[in-house]
Amino acid sequence: MTHAHTTAAPAFGPLAGLKVLEMGQLIAGPFAAKTLADFGADVIKIEPVEGGDPLRQWRMLREGTSVWWEVQSRNK
């Protein structure tokens, strides 16, 4: 698994300036953190070293990555 660090634009929204560590897996945790990020929180996703979040390989894959992962991991 590779890790890429990207520099995000300054956050805007009612939760701008709030930092959140997301350690959830599969659906509920990633969804909640994505929603916080959508409102401006700075979300840092923590995943297991071996294999990462199971959501990465869950259901329909596109170019080797789950479509669900692409949606639920945005803004993190």
Secondary structure by P-SEA (a helix, b strand, c coil): cbbbbbbbcccccccccbbbbbcccccaaaaaaaaaaaaccbbbbbbbccccccccccccccccccaaaaaaaccc
